Amino acid sequence: MTANQNSYCLDANVLIEAWQKYYSPQLCPSYWELLSQLGVQKKIFIPDAVYIEIVRTEDGLSQWLKQSQITVQKIDGAISECLRKIYAANPSHQYIVANGGQHSAADPWVIAHAMNAGAVVVTKEHKDVFTKPTKIKIPHICDNMGIRWINDFEFVTELNIRFTCTFEKI
């Protein structure tokens, strides 16, 4: 595995929250165009499990993702081996949960794909001060495994993304 700190593996919550809240396509359409361009440049990717999580709901984000140029990485033997290593490294890793506290189907794959690619994980999750051994989040596992992770605002800063605003009369 070679380090590719110039690529980023996106967690589903990064796309979902941006779409629903602060970077909605009505407010910031250029953000979504840029994400697609970053996909073409192979700077960002998502695991197949993230893709499935998003497209199972037929909404605007699902439609956008289906048409975007973001690479969707499939699970292969190397990815499966990374996941095995993640679970073997610490028994609490099997209790990975998403932001809502439910066990996550996609989150372990986000970490495994990033580990395999030497990529940075981008997530909305944050480290809890008091962790429960039966509820562990992406940042904790990434730290345990030596995988770099950042939130989406750090991602915007790191890539030197700049937003411009215009005023349109209604």
Order of alpha helices (4+ residues) and beta strands (2+ residues): beta-alpha-alpha-beta-alpha-alpha-beta-alpha-alpha-beta-alpha-beta-alpha
